[in-house]
Amino acid sequence: MNYWLDLFTGTTWEEFKKAGSKTSGFRHRMRNAVARMQPGDILLCYLTGVMRWVGALEVTGPSTDSSPIWSVADFPQRVAVKPVIQLQPETGIPMEQLEGRVSFYTGPKDRGKFKGFIRRSPNLMVKTDAELVIALLREAEKKPVARPVDPAKLARKPFLKVETKKGKQVVETIVAVPETEELETTVSSVAGTSNADRSTDHVAVQHLLLDVGAKMGFDVWVARNDRGRTYNGALLGDMPGVIDRLPTQFNEATNKTIELIDTLWLKGNSIIAAFEIECTTSVYSGLLRMSDLLALQPNLNISLYIVAPEERRAKVEQEMLRPTFKLRQSPLAETCALLPIEDLIEKVQGVQKLGLLSVLKPEFLDEIAHYFSEDDGD
């Protein structure tokens, strides 16, 4: 028997219960994980936003239910379930009760990001972690303790359905309307990372991308306003391979946009890859620059990446799926991907140990990048 994380919002949890609590669904991209589920496996239900554990469901088999259970998306990868424990959000188990007791929340340093564990579902859980959650759920079921829940967080819908035209056809599209930027401050504070630390992280990642690109044989570009930044005592603008001028085939507006992108890899007059590093900013600014570039040069074939910590995955997805990006003729999510910093560092270090950096191809980026494409559902 395996234990799996099953993520809900307050809204999707209520919709699940109103539909009879007999079908749990997941995004299309999680089809391989769903295929591994067996009858008897347990799904542990966690409410994002309010950060409460609210239930345990037993998998009874594959599901043929295709009814419209959830208002925001179809969640087409479905399994049949029966409730073992179901709690109201007010009597659910606060995540803070797990601090120091589970592998994904060992102490304050994991607060808010939880080692990236609460970033997708289904996600396989460590048996001892799952058994603790189940024990706490059973205790709460027998002796419920009501704790206030923020109604706004409980009712939050991070993704919404809209109708838009593609040619003469009206199609349904999922978009995001992110919260106000106060959430960014909260995340940084909860994660226990100061803005000064994150600024240092930004320069460190910029240095890594410039160094890797140059060693792969590319010309590299550092944003004009970052050329005077230093890393380990060296100016970014003086690093090997850094060029002083961009290719001249673009118009002035395009060049002004390109020259502020954090890092570029170039081969001759061609831009191979563009990177916006988002350790400190709102994510939106980097995406807007990428979108501006594509608006100015719609036929440009460039790999675009938002480089950010895993803890910001949900934020990047929300911003990427804003109407201004999602309802473009070519949605930004189809051409711009999230490149997790942790995965980038791990990959580069592994290649360096083998002495193969000089023969590495830029396609390696897409092996670790994630595209929030249309078939991902919610």
N, C-alpha and C positions, 0 to 999 in steps of 0.2 A: 504493500500500500504506500502511495506517495501523498504528500501534502503540497497544496498549491496556493499561492496568493491569488485572490480574486478581488480586483479593485472596482469600487463603485463610487459614484457621487451620491449625495443625498437624494437627488432626483431619480437616478437610475436604480437605486435601492428600493425606493417606493414603487417605481414602475415594475420592477422584478416581483415584488410582493403582490401587487395588484393583479399581475398576470398568473398568480397561483404558485409562485416560488418553485416552479418545476423545470425551468430552462435558464441556464446561464450561458451568456454569449461573449465572444471575444472578437478582436479585429482579425481581418483576413490574414494579415502577415504573421499571426500567431498560430497558423494552422498546423505547423509541425509539432508545437508543444501540445496543442489540443489533441492531436492524433496519438500522443503518448499516454493520454489519460485512460485509466482502466476503471471498470466498476469497482466501487469500494474506496477509491481515492477520495480525499477530503479537500474541499475548497474552503479556505479561510477568508472571510469577507472583511474588507477594510474600506472605510469611508474616507476618501481624500478630502481635503479642505478642513473638515472638522477633526480629522486624525483619530478616528475611533474604530476599534474592531467590533463588529456587530453580528457575526454569524459564522456558522460552519455548515457546509452543504456536502452531502455524500453523492458522488457521481454514480448514476445507475446505468449509464450507457450513452451511446451517441444519440443525438436528437434529430428528429425530422421536422421539428416545429419551426416554421418560417413566418409565423405571425408577427405583426409589428409591435413588439413588446416595448421597445424603447423609442422615445420621441426624437432623440438626437441622431441615432444611427441604427443600422440593422444588426451589427455585431453578428456576422453570418457564421462564424465558427462556433457552433453550439453543442452543448452536452446536456443530457437529461440529468436532473438532480432531485434530491429530496432533502428538506431541511433537517438538520440535526439540532441546531440551535439558531434562534433568530431573536435579536434584541432590537429595541428602539434606539435611535442615535443617542438619546438622552441617557440611556442606561448602558451604552456601549463601553468598552474598555479603552481608556485614553492611552495613546501610544507611550506617554511618559511613564506609565507603569512598567514598561518593558526595559527601561534604561538599565544597562549593566547586567541584563538577564538573558539577552539573545545575541546572536552573532552579528546581526546587522545594526545593533544599537548598543555598543559596548560602553559608551560614556558620552559626555557633553559634546565631544568633537564630532560625533555622528548625528547630532540633533539637526533635523531639517532635511538632511540628505540620506541618512540611513544606509550609507555605503552603496547607494544606487539601487538598493533592493526594491524600494517602493517606486519603481519607474515604469513598470509594465506588468500586465497579467495576461495569461497565467505565468507565474514565476515559481519554480520549484523551491520549496522551503526545506531547511534543515529540520530533521525530525524532532530534535529536542526543542527548537524554537516553536515549532507547530504545537507540540504537546503542552508547552507552557501557555500558549494562547488559548488552546482548548480548555485547559484547566481554569483559566481566568474567566472565560466565557461561561463555563458551567457554574462557577461560583456566582457570577453576576446574574445568571438566570435564576438561581435559587434565592439569592439575596440582592435584588436590584438596588442600585444606588443611583439616583437621578442627579445628573450634573448638567448645568446650563449648556446649551449649544447655540452658537451664533446663527440666527435664522438666515442671514445673508449668505454665509458660507455653506449652510445646508442646502439652500435653494440654488446655489451657483450652477450655471450651465456653461462650462468652458468652451463647448462647441455648439453651434447652432446650424439649423438647416435654412438655406435660402434658395430661391429659384432664380436662375439667370438664363439668359439666352446665349446659345452657341449657334450662330447662323440663324436659321428659322426655328430651331428646336429649343424648347424650354427644358432645362435640366435642373435637377436638384443637386446642390453642392453644400458641403459642410465647411463652415468658416468659424473662426475664433474671434471673440471680442475680449481681449485681455483686460485684467483688472488694472486699476490705476497703478502708477509707478511706486506708490507707497509699499507695495508688496515686495519690490526689489530690495528696499531697505530692510524689511523684515527678514527676508531670506538671508541676506548678508549677515545680519545680526544673529539670527538663529544658528547659522553655520559656524559662527565664532571666528569669522575671518574678517580682518579689517580691510578698509579700502586701500590702505597702504600696501598690505600684503598682496591684494589682488592686482594692484598696479604693477608690482614686481613680477607677479605671475604673467601679466600681459607681455612685458618686455622679455621675459625668459622664453615664452612661447614664440614670440617674434624672432628672437635670436635663433631658436631651434629651427624654425622654418627657413630662415635665411641660410643657415649653415647647411641644412640638408639639401636645399635646392641647389646651392653652389656646388656641393660635392657630387650631386647627380649630373652636373654639367650644364646647368641652366644659368642664365643671367638672373639676378634677383633684384627686386625693388622693395625698398622700405618706404612707407608713407612719408611724404615730404615733411610733415610736421613731427615725425618721430626720428629723423636722421640724427638729431643731437642727443638722443637717449643713450644711456650707457648700460652695459651688462658685463659684470665682472671687470669693470674698469675700461672696457673697450666701447667706442662709439659704434652704434648700429650702422651708421652711414659709411664707416670705414671698413666694414667687414669684406672679406674676399668675395668677389662676384657681384657686389652691389653696384648697380649702374646709376649714372647721374641724370640720364635723360630717357624718357619713354619713347617708344616708336612714334613716328610722326604721321602715320596714316589716318589717325583719327581727327575729328574736328575739335575745336577748343573746348566745347562743353564736355565732350567725352574725356579729354585729357585731364580736365580739372576734377572730374569725378574719379578717374583711375588713380591719379597721383595721391589721393587721400586714402586709398585702400591699404590696409595694414601691411600686407606682403603679397608680392606677385612672383611667380616663376615664369620666365620668358625664354623663348628660343627664337633668335633672330627678331623679326617683327611680330611674332605671334605670342600671345599670352596663353600659357599652358594652364595655369591655375591661379585663382585669386582667393585670398584668405582674409576674413575679418575676425579678429580675436575679441571675444566678448566675456572678459573676466569681471569687468567693473561696470560697463554701461548697460543700457536697458535692452540690448539685443536689437531693438527696433532700428536704431541708427545704422547698424551694420547692414541689416536687411534692406533698409531704404537705399543705401549706397549701391548695393548689388542690383536692386530693382531699377534704380536710375540708370545704371550702366546698360542693362538689357533694354530699357526703354529707348535709350539713345542709339544703341546698336543691336536691334532685334535679331539680326542674323549672325551675331557673334557666337562662336562655339567655344566657350570657356567653362572649365570646371570651377564651380563656385562653392566655397565652404565657409560656414560659420564655425569657428573653433571655440569651444566652450567646455567648461567642466560638466561631468555627467549630471551633477546636481541641478543644472540649468536646462536639462533636456525638455522638461515639460514647458518651461518658459519659452524656449526656442520654438517648440511646436506651436504653442499658442500664437506667438508673433508671426510665424511663418504662414499660418492659416488665417491671418487677418483678411477681411474682404479686399483691401487694397492690393494684397499680394495674391490671394487665392483666385480672385475674379479677373485677373489679367487674362489676355488671350492665351498666353502660355503661362500657367501658374508658376510662381517662383519656386514652389516646393518640388517641381519636376526637374529643376536645373540647379538648385542650391541645396546643399546637404549639411547636416550637423556632423562635425568631426570632433568626437570627444577627446579632450586633451589627454586624459589618462591612457586611452587606447593608442593615440599618436605616439606618446612617449615610449610606451611599452614596445610598439612595433619598431620604432627607430633604434632603440637600445638593442633589441634583438638582432637587427640587421647589422648594426655596428660591431657587435661581438663576433659576427661571422665574417666581418671585413668585406661586406657586399654592398655597401652604400653607393659606391660609384656605378654599379650596374643596376641599381634599383630603378624601376619604371614608375612614372607617376600614377599608373593604374592602382598601385598599392593603396592609395588613399580611399578609393571606393570599396576596398575590402573591409575598411573599418568605419566608413561613413554611413550615415543613415538618412534616407530620403523620406520625408513625410508625404508620400504620394497618395493619389486618390484612392487606391484600393486598400489603404490602411484603415478605412472606416473612420471611427471617432478619433 
